[in-house]
Amino acid sequence: MLTAKLIDNVWATRKAESLNGFKFMLAEVIGGNREGERLIVVDIISAGIGDRVIVCTGSSARRMLGDDNVPVDAVVIGIIDEDCNFG
């Protein structure tokens, strides 16, 4: 899982049929060795631009959509309300 900030919407007028109905957003990874990396994510929880979110990637992301055959690699699974400092 990654933490990221949603920075924009992504509009795709033509896409694979299995992606119809999904909301795409551009996310920028915050923290860790991937900080600053940008990726397109599917938002299934109605997050918005500026929200800090938890992103699930890979096969786990496809399972969140209920279909391992959907061509998706990243899904927003949570909105971060506040940071916790463990340690």
N, C-alpha and C positions, 0 to 999 in steps of 0.2 A: 504494500500500500504506500501511497505517496500523499503528501500534503501539497496543495496547490491553491492558487488564487485564480478565479475565473475573470478573464480580462476582455472577452468579447463573445458575441454570438457568431456562429458559422452557419451560413445559408447554403444549401445545396439543392438546386432546383431539379437536378437529375442525380439519382443515386440508386444503388441496388434496391430492388423491391423489398427485401427483408429489412431495410432501414427506414421504411416509411413510418411516420408517426413519432420518430425519435427526435429529441431536441439536441442539437450539437452546439458545443461551446469550445472556445479556445481557453486553455488553462496554462498557467506558468507555475512550474514546480517551485516550492519554497522550502528551503532547508535541505540538508544532506548533500551528497556528492552530485546530484542531478539538478541542483538549484539553477534556475534560469531557463531550464529546458521547457519548451512549449509543446503541447500536445492537444489534439482534438479529443474531446471526451463526450460521451453521451450522458445527458443529465436526466436521471429518472426521478429526482426528488424535488424538482422545481426550484433549484438554486438560482441565484442571479449574479450579474456582473458585479465584481467587487467582493463576493463571498469567498472566504477561505474554506476549502473543502477537503474531504478525504476521497482519494481516487483509488479504485481497485483496478488492476491491470491484468492482462493476459487471459487465460482460460477462466479465471475466477470472475472477470468482468462479464464474459459471455454467459456464465451461469446466472449472474444477477438478472439477465434479460430472459432467462428461462429457455435458451436455445444455444447450444454449443456451436451451431452452424452459422450464427449471425457474424458478419465480418466486422467485429468491434474489438478494440484492444484496451479501451479505458472507459470506466463508468464512474460517475460521481455517486458515492454511497452515503455521504454524510456532510453536514455543514458544521464547521468548527465554531462553537460559541465563544470559547475562550481557551487560551493556551494553558497547559498544565506544565509545571516544571518539576519533573521527577528527578530527585537526586539532590 
